[in-house]
Amino acid sequence: MRYKYLVIVLPVLIFLSFSAGAQSAVKKTTDQLGRSITVPDNPQRIVSLAPSITEIIYALGQEHRLAGVSRFSDFPPEAAKLPKVGSFVRLDLERIVALKPDLCIAVKDGNPRAVVERLESLQVPVYVVNPRNLDSMMEAVIEIGALLNAGKKAKSLVQDMRYRIQRVAFLVAKLSSRPRVFYQVGISPIVSAGSDTFIHELILLAGGENLAQGPAKYPRFSREQVLALSPEVFIITSMARGEVFEGVKKEWSRWTSIPAVRDQRIFLVDSNLFDRQTPRLLDGLELLVRLIHPEIFEEEQ
């Protein structure tokens, strides 16, 4: 009789458990594109479709949820060990689906719209963020935190970022000059960052004048144009590394007519601190302040 009782009751318990779970398993939300989507209430298998998303998930302490990440997801170093699903501009749909994600998180600027739409047609929810400046980047952190039930940690991260921005603003407010900054993001051709970029925002916050400001997002320059701009601070960043990276600095260093070269204010910086819309942008901002206005910190010593 004992076994018969279990056979009768167990399916009922399973059914009740499933029914209760089904009612709370999903929730409606709106992503940064204004799309209304249904996402898991507690996602367990997330595929990050951009290195910036991977970094944010780690910053939130939710890396245990990651089933896969895009290529070049290399920070923190442990992220490089996770299964890859292609680069964020060339995603491998088959690899993504094979990982059986219950949620993908994408970025508008870079991830192919066709892949996002195909995933959704396969019943894989895709939450899209669209960080355009520091404020919307911090909003993305809050929203991803809410998705992963890490709201408290997200708010703490954003609170710290806002404090660091305010501290920089306080330091820069004391200054009377804004050095002319040329920020090189491409080696060949020479490319800089225009007004509608994170880099422009960071340069302004750090107390500099962006010599590439203007309507073009990533304008191209000839060597002669850069020489004519006469930058006082020259910052070089590129995805290229090693000898190529050092070679660009060496080439510019020949032009001693540039104030930045003459005064030894030509610098190489880690592109990941400026290219990825993550909390590490604040590290990039603080580095820029030190490079553009070293006198602030000399006075503090």
PLY file of the C-alpha trace (Angstrom):
ply
format ascii 1.0
element vertex 301
property float x
property float y
property float z
element edge 300
property int vertex1
property int vertex2
end_header
0.00 0.00 0.00
2.89 2.35 0.76
4.21 2.17 -2.82
0.73 2.59 -4.26
0.27 5.75 -2.22
3.50 7.22 -3.55
2.58 6.44 -7.14
-0.71 8.28 -6.77
0.56 11.33 -4.85
3.90 12.01 -6.54
2.48 13.05 -9.92
0.17 15.45 -8.11
3.13 17.02 -6.29
5.08 17.30 -9.52
2.12 18.93 -11.23
1.62 21.41 -8.40
5.33 22.25 -8.33
5.39 22.76 -12.09
2.27 24.91 -12.01
3.64 27.12 -9.24
6.94 27.46 -11.09
5.24 28.26 -14.36
3.47 31.23 -12.79
6.72 32.81 -11.59
9.18 31.46 -14.17
8.98 34.43 -16.53
8.40 38.16 -16.35
7.75 41.01 -18.75
10.33 43.75 -19.06
11.44 46.47 -21.46
14.98 46.64 -22.82
16.95 49.78 -23.76
15.47 49.74 -27.26
12.00 50.08 -25.73
11.02 46.54 -26.75
8.68 44.63 -24.48
10.07 41.12 -24.01
9.48 38.10 -21.79
12.53 36.91 -19.88
13.16 34.19 -17.28
12.54 35.31 -13.73
15.80 33.67 -12.65
17.96 32.96 -15.74
20.48 30.17 -15.26
22.14 29.93 -18.69
23.11 33.30 -20.14
25.02 33.89 -23.34
26.75 37.25 -23.47
26.95 38.61 -27.01
29.60 41.28 -26.36
32.74 41.63 -24.21
31.19 44.62 -22.43
28.21 42.52 -21.33
30.55 39.81 -20.06
32.44 42.37 -17.96
29.25 43.75 -16.46
28.02 40.28 -15.51
31.34 39.58 -13.77
31.23 42.98 -12.05
27.81 42.01 -10.69
29.21 38.73 -9.34
26.88 36.70 -11.57
29.46 34.92 -13.72
28.13 31.53 -12.57
25.18 32.13 -14.90
27.34 32.45 -18.03
27.01 29.53 -20.44
28.93 31.28 -23.22
30.46 34.57 -24.27
31.55 36.37 -27.41
35.11 36.32 -28.68
37.51 38.78 -27.00
35.65 38.45 -23.69
38.92 38.46 -21.79
38.26 40.44 -18.62
38.53 39.28 -15.99
40.99 36.62 -17.26
38.66 33.75 -16.24
36.18 34.91 -18.89
38.58 33.80 -21.62
38.01 30.18 -20.59
34.27 30.21 -21.29
32.77 28.74 -24.50
32.89 31.25 -27.39
30.05 32.05 -29.79
31.95 34.13 -32.35
32.84 37.82 -32.34
30.12 40.26 -31.38
29.79 41.42 -35.00
29.96 37.88 -36.42
28.00 35.69 -34.06
27.69 31.95 -34.60
23.98 31.20 -34.29
24.47 27.42 -34.14
26.95 27.68 -31.27
24.63 29.98 -29.35
21.66 27.65 -29.74
23.79 24.59 -28.85
24.52 26.17 -25.45
20.77 26.12 -24.70
20.59 29.64 -23.24
17.50 30.78 -21.40
18.59 34.39 -22.00
20.97 36.25 -24.32
22.11 39.80 -23.63
23.08 41.89 -26.67
24.27 45.38 -27.54
22.60 47.50 -30.23
25.87 48.94 -31.53
27.59 45.88 -32.97
25.43 42.78 -32.61
23.71 41.93 -35.93
19.99 42.57 -35.78
19.35 39.49 -37.93
20.92 37.19 -35.32
18.86 38.75 -32.53
15.67 38.29 -34.53
16.57 34.69 -35.42
17.22 33.83 -31.77
13.87 35.27 -30.77
12.16 33.25 -33.52
13.69 30.18 -31.84
12.12 31.23 -28.52
15.42 32.44 -27.04
14.77 35.80 -25.34
17.29 38.54 -26.16
17.63 41.61 -23.96
19.33 44.48 -25.82
21.19 47.33 -24.15
22.10 50.56 -25.92
24.63 52.54 -23.88
25.33 55.86 -25.62
27.04 57.74 -22.79
28.06 57.24 -19.16
24.53 57.74 -17.86
22.98 55.14 -20.15
25.88 52.77 -19.44
25.06 53.00 -15.75
21.38 52.45 -16.56
22.41 49.29 -18.44
24.24 48.05 -15.32
21.09 48.62 -13.25
18.90 46.85 -15.79
21.20 43.85 -16.14
21.38 43.68 -12.36
17.59 43.53 -12.23
17.54 40.75 -14.84
19.98 38.67 -12.80
18.46 39.35 -9.38
21.55 41.35 -8.46
19.87 44.71 -8.04
21.61 45.58 -4.79
25.07 44.96 -6.25
24.17 46.93 -9.39
23.07 49.94 -7.34
26.29 49.77 -5.33
28.38 49.70 -8.52
26.55 52.69 -9.98
26.78 54.63 -6.74
30.55 54.12 -6.77
30.78 55.20 -10.43
28.80 58.37 -9.76
31.05 59.20 -6.82
34.15 58.82 -8.99
32.67 61.04 -11.71
31.84 63.71 -9.13
35.37 63.53 -7.73
36.86 64.08 -11.19
34.45 66.98 -11.80
35.54 68.55 -8.49
39.22 68.29 -9.42
38.77 69.60 -12.96
36.58 72.54 -11.82
39.68 74.10 -10.23
41.57 74.23 -13.54
41.89 77.23 -15.82
43.13 75.48 -18.96
41.98 72.67 -21.24
44.91 71.10 -23.12
44.30 70.13 -26.75
44.01 66.34 -26.96
44.35 64.13 -30.01
43.12 60.61 -29.32
44.13 58.10 -31.99
41.97 54.97 -32.19
43.08 53.64 -35.57
46.58 53.13 -36.93
46.12 53.00 -40.68
44.26 55.11 -41.56
44.60 57.53 -38.67
41.22 57.60 -36.93
40.06 59.60 -33.91
36.81 59.94 -31.94
34.23 62.61 -32.70
31.63 64.24 -30.47
29.11 61.38 -30.36
31.42 58.95 -28.56
32.29 57.83 -25.06
35.88 58.95 -25.68
34.76 62.53 -26.36
32.72 62.53 -23.15
35.66 61.19 -21.15
38.11 63.75 -22.59
35.77 66.62 -21.69
35.17 65.27 -18.18
38.93 64.88 -17.74
39.48 68.56 -18.54
40.71 68.31 -22.12
39.66 69.66 -25.52
38.95 66.95 -28.06
40.61 68.03 -31.34
38.47 65.57 -33.30
35.13 66.87 -32.06
32.52 67.25 -34.76
29.64 65.44 -36.47
31.68 62.48 -37.76
31.70 59.74 -35.14
35.12 58.40 -36.09
36.76 60.92 -38.43
39.86 60.11 -40.46
42.94 62.33 -40.54
46.04 62.65 -42.63
49.38 63.06 -40.90
49.53 66.65 -42.10
46.14 67.39 -40.53
47.25 66.02 -37.17
50.45 68.09 -37.30
48.39 71.20 -38.06
46.14 70.54 -35.05
49.25 70.78 -32.83
48.00 68.59 -29.95
49.36 69.23 -26.48
48.46 65.70 -25.34
48.65 62.78 -27.75
46.98 59.53 -26.73
47.29 56.38 -28.82
45.07 53.36 -28.43
44.40 50.48 -30.78
43.47 46.83 -30.77
46.97 46.27 -32.19
49.53 45.36 -29.58
53.24 44.76 -29.16
55.67 46.09 -31.73
52.92 47.63 -33.88
51.59 49.56 -30.92
55.03 50.86 -29.91
55.88 51.59 -33.53
53.06 54.13 -33.85
54.35 56.06 -30.86
57.90 55.93 -32.22
56.74 57.27 -35.59
54.91 60.23 -34.04
57.84 60.93 -31.72
59.88 61.99 -34.74
57.71 65.09 -35.11
59.16 67.32 -32.41
57.15 70.29 -33.69
54.09 68.75 -31.98
53.83 70.19 -28.43
52.84 66.76 -27.08
56.03 65.23 -28.49
58.22 68.15 -27.46
56.91 67.97 -23.88
56.95 64.15 -23.77
53.19 63.91 -23.46
52.56 61.17 -25.98
51.02 58.10 -24.33
49.93 54.56 -25.08
46.80 53.41 -23.25
44.85 50.16 -22.97
41.99 50.41 -25.46
39.77 48.18 -23.31
39.48 50.96 -20.73
37.81 53.19 -23.33
36.21 50.90 -25.93
33.98 48.85 -23.64
30.88 50.33 -22.05
31.48 48.93 -18.58
32.36 50.20 -15.09
36.00 50.17 -16.22
35.29 53.36 -18.17
35.80 55.07 -14.84
39.33 53.65 -14.71
39.81 55.17 -18.17
38.46 58.53 -17.00
40.78 58.67 -14.01
43.73 57.70 -16.20
42.89 60.51 -18.63
42.82 63.05 -15.82
46.32 61.98 -14.79
47.60 62.20 -18.37
45.91 65.51 -19.26
46.34 67.27 -15.89
49.25 65.68 -13.98
49.63 68.94 -12.05
46.54 68.07 -10.01
48.23 65.05 -8.51
51.64 66.69 -8.20
50.00 69.25 -5.92
48.46 66.47 -3.81
51.85 64.84 -3.17
0 1
1 2
2 3
3 4
4 5
5 6
6 7
7 8
8 9
9 10
10 11
11 12
12 13
13 14
14 15
15 16
16 17
17 18
18 19
19 20
20 21
21 22
22 23
23 24
24 25
25 26
26 27
27 28
28 29
29 30
30 31
31 32
32 33
33 34
34 35
35 36
36 37
37 38
38 39
39 40
40 41
41 42
42 43
43 44
44 45
45 46
46 47
47 48
48 49
49 50
50 51
51 52
52 53
53 54
54 55
55 56
56 57
57 58
58 59
59 60
60 61
61 62
62 63
63 64
64 65
65 66
66 67
67 68
68 69
69 70
70 71
71 72
72 73
73 74
74 75
75 76
76 77
77 78
78 79
79 80
80 81
81 82
82 83
83 84
84 85
85 86
86 87
87 88
88 89
89 90
90 91
91 92
92 93
93 94
94 95
95 96
96 97
97 98
98 99
99 100
100 101
101 102
102 103
103 104
104 105
105 106
106 107
107 108
108 109
109 110
110 111
111 112
112 113
113 114
114 115
115 116
116 117
117 118
118 119
119 120
120 121
121 122
122 123
123 124
124 125
125 126
126 127
127 128
128 129
129 130
130 131
131 132
132 133
133 134
134 135
135 136
136 137
137 138
138 139
139 140
140 141
141 142
142 143
143 144
144 145
145 146
146 147
147 148
148 149
149 150
150 151
151 152
152 153
153 154
154 155
155 156
156 157
157 158
158 159
159 160
160 161
161 162
162 163
163 164
164 165
165 166
166 167
167 168
168 169
169 170
170 171
171 172
172 173
173 174
174 175
175 176
176 177
177 178
178 179
179 180
180 181
181 182
182 183
183 184
184 185
185 186
186 187
187 188
188 189
189 190
190 191
191 192
192 193
193 194
194 195
195 196
196 197
197 198
198 199
199 200
200 201
201 202
202 203
203 204
204 205
205 206
206 207
207 208
208 209
209 210
210 211
211 212
212 213
213 214
214 215
215 216
216 217
217 218
218 219
219 220
220 221
221 222
222 223
223 224
224 225
225 226
226 227
227 228
228 229
229 230
230 231
231 232
232 233
233 234
234 235
235 236
236 237
237 238
238 239
239 240
240 241
241 242
242 243
243 244
244 245
245 246
246 247
247 248
248 249
249 250
250 251
251 252
252 253
253 254
254 255
255 256
256 257
257 258
258 259
259 260
260 261
261 262
262 263
263 264
264 265
265 266
266 267
267 268
268 269
269 270
270 271
271 272
272 273
273 274
274 275
275 276
276 277
277 278
278 279
279 280
280 281
281 282
282 283
283 284
284 285
285 286
286 287
287 288
288 289
289 290
290 291
291 292
292 293
293 294
294 295
295 296
296 297
297 298
298 299
299 300
